[in-house]
Amino acid sequence: MVKVGLLVRLEAKPGKEQAVAEFLRGGLPLVEDEPATLTWYGIQLGPSTFGIFDTFPDEAGRKAHLGGKVAAALMASADDLFSAPPTIEMVDILASKGA
């Protein structure tokens, strides 16, 4: 059952929009090996605004993801790709359909 999630907001540096989109597309294979990451979405909110939304069954799953490969890659790429540090919000899932 889905109980918690993460909402990560990313603002691309000018000219880095395509690189951020490719970074997000490349993140999918990394999270496929995380059994507690129930859903994972790389999203685009505007011309230079991107994000990640993912869900977990519990706090342990969320913590495991935050210590995983995607989070490490995100932080390693932050200075090159983003105009500001990623904004990471912990969310509680109130209702869901699916996973």
N, C-alpha and C positions, 0 to 999 in steps of 0.2 A: 504494500500500500504506500502511496506517495504521501509524505508528510512534510518534507522541507525542500527548499530549493535555493538556488543562487541566481541573482540577476546581476550581470556584469555589464557595465556600460563602457564603451570604448570610443574615443574620438580620434580619428585618423589625422595625422599631420597632412598638410596640403601636399597633394601629389602622391600620397601613400594609400589612397582609398583602395585601389586594386590589390595592393600587397596585403592590406588588412583582410579583404574578402578572401584572398587565397589562403591566408593564415587560418581563417576560420574553417574553410573547406578542408584544410589539412588536419584540423584538430579532430575530426570525426574518427579516423582510425585509432587515435590515441585513447579515446574514451570507450571504444568498443571493448577494450580489455578490462574495464572497470565494472565489475558485476553490480555494485551498488549505485552506479549512475544509471537510473532508470530511463530518463530521457535527457537529450542534449540537443540544443538548437543553437546554431550560429545564425544571427539575424542582422539585417540592415534596417535601421530606423530612419535614415535620411542620407543625403549625399555623402556625408563624412562621419556619420554616427552609426556605430555598429554595437552589437552586444552578444552576450551568451546567456541563455536561460537553460538551466538544467534542474532535474529533480532527483530526490533520493528518498529511500524508505525511512531514514532516521539520521540523527546527528552524526553518528559514526561514519555513515556513507558519505555525508557531505564533507566531513573532515578528511576522509581518505582522498576524496577528489581534490580538495584544496592542496593536498600534499603530493598530487600526481603529476603526470607528464604534461598535461595541457597547462596547468597552472605554472609549472616551471618554464615552459616555452613562452607563455604569455609574459611573464616577468622578464625573461631574457630578451624579449623583443620590444619591450615597452619603450625604451629610449629611442629606438629607431622608428617605430611605427606610429606611436601615439603622441598627441599634443599635450596630454595630461595623463597622470597615472590612472590606470583602470579603477573605476568605482565598483566595488564589490558589495552587494547588499544581500544579507541573509533574509530569506523569506520563509514564511510558514504557508503551506498549501491548505486552503480552506475547503476547496472542492476541486475535483478533477474527474475527467473521463478518460479511460484508457489505462495506461501504465499505472 
